[in-house]
Amino acid sequence: MAKLAAADRKQISSKSYAFPKERKEPLENAAHVRNAVARFNQVEGVSEAEKDAAWKRITAAAKKFNVELNESSRKELKASPKK
């Protein structure tokens, strides 16, 4: 997946991010959705409510882009290892 340039990232609507307030994890296509799921537990500085809302946005984007999720909830995601 190609990395988004800063200019491209600024053009994406806040509504098209899993975490819109922080503008983290864009959900513009299937590759972005898969990446958002893979990196979900790496996002820091967000509340549990924001994580719940982000998961809802991710599942909606997955449905839109025909991405099959193996997890039925965000709690099923593997925890990221601590550094």
N, C-alpha and C positions, 0 to 999 in steps of 0.2 A: 504494500500500500504506500502510495506517495504521501510524503509529509505535506501538510498544508502550509503554504507560505503565510506570513503574518498578514499580508494584504488580503489574501483569500479568506483567512480566518475572520477578519473584521467584517467581511461582506456577508457572512452567514448570520442569519437571524438568531437572536438569543433563544427563540423557541425551538431551534434545531440542535440544541445541545442537551445532553443528559442532565447536566448541571448548569442551567441557564444563567444563574446569578454569577457564577464563577467562570462561565464560558469554558467549561471543561467537557471533554468527550463529545465531539460533534457527531451527529446522527444523519449525515447527508446521503449515505448509501450503505449497501450491505457490508462492505469492508469496514466502514466506520462503526456500524452496529456491532460487528464481531469484535472489533478492537475495544469498544466501550465495555463489553461484557468481560473481556480478558483483563482489562485494567480497572474494573469497577472498585475492587478493594484497595487499590493504590491511591485513590483520590482522598486527600486529606483536607481537613478544615471544613467539613460539612456535617450537618446534624443528621440524626437518624431519620427525621422527617424528610429532609432533602434527599437522602438515599432512597427512601421509599418512593418519593415522587420521581426520582431519576430512573428507578427500575421500571416504573409504569411507562415513562417515555421510551425507555429502551425496548420494552416488550411491544409497544405500539409501533415503533420503527422496525422492529424485527418482523412483525406481521406485514407491514407495508412493503418491505424489501424481500419478503419470503426467506427470512433467515430463521432456521430452526434452532430454538433454544433447548438445551438439555436440562436447564434448570427451570423449575416452576416458580421459584421465588429467589430473591437476592440472597437469602440465608443459605441457599444451597451452593453458592459460589465458594470456591476454596479461598481460605484466608491467605493473603499475601505474606510471605516471610518477612520478619522484622530484620532490618539492616543493622 
